């Protein structure tokens, strides 16, 4: 009897362990919220995260009309890579930040930005 109880306990523990490792289903589990796209980048006017700042959550084809003639630094606070382009309409030299990355000296990438 004791061996049968131990085997059942072991099987239940294994099922719990396997269940924890399985991917979340589409029934509203919190793990799915983490997988949803969350584009979010905080940009600063000057290097070293100084000066005026703003947070963008969408692609921007042309930053100067939005009041940004230059971005000195940036922090990617979302879960999507953001690419900064030197010119409007995603042209010129570019620089990307992966999720969680920050760049204290962005340089001359103030034309547009795109999440991907």
Buried (B, 14 or more C-beta within 10 A) or exposed (E): EEEEEEEEEEEEEEEEEEEEEEEEEEEEEEEEEEEEEBBBBBBBBBBEBEEEBBEBEEBBBEBEEEEBEBBBBBBBBBBBBBBBBBBBEBEEEBBBBEBEEBBBEBBEBBBBBBBE
